[in-house]
Amino acid sequence: MWTKKSFTLIEMVIVLIIVTILAALAWHNYSGLKEKALDREAKTSLALIQVAERNYRMEHGYYYPSSDRETNIANINSNLKLSLLVISPKWTITLDTRTAGSEFATAARSGRTWTIYFSKTSSEVPSCTGTGCS
């Protein structure tokens, strides 16, 4: 009488196919969650910049930088008294104060840009343009 002590090749292939399908589904969900987390990081950073810019304007009478653009995170942190990520940021942060009345900050990466305006009459929530905006 035969007793089965090992798996057949077909059983191994079926298990391998099932594991591959589950891994593909998990990877797809992980990628979506990662992008949502990165978007939340950008929106939070922009909201912090908006509040810091309003405080800066109350102290100095104008937004930082005065009539220019700034992309250096270290300078932004120093002047606005923030602690945004300096080492290998996933987003390119830009402050733009060249047009009076429509000063804004953007966070951009891989075809997606989040924008928030500094004035109190503007929306408190960043808006998104580009690919992958939800």
C-alpha positions, 0 to 999 in steps of 0.5 A: 500500500502506497503512503503519500509522503510528499507533494506532487508537482501539480500541487506545488504549481497551484500553491505557487500560482495562488501565492503569486496572485495574493502577492500581486494584490497586496503590492497593488494595495501597498502602492495606493496606500503609499501614494495616499500617505505621500499626499498627506505628507505634502498637504500637511507640510503645505498647511504648516507653511501656510500658517508659518507664512501668515505668522511671518507676515504679521511679524515682518509685513510681507511673506517670505521670501519677499517678491521672489521664489524659494526652494531651499528647504533649509532656508524655508525651515530657518526663516519660517521656524519650521522642521520640514524634512531636509534630507532627501525630501520626496517633494520639491517645496517651492514658495512663490511670492512674486505676485502680490495678493496671490502668494502660494506654496507648492509641493511637487513630485512625479507629475503631481503638484499640491498648491496652497495660497497664503492669504486668509481669503484663500482656501485652507485646503491644498488643491492638487493638479496633475496625474494621480490626484484624487 
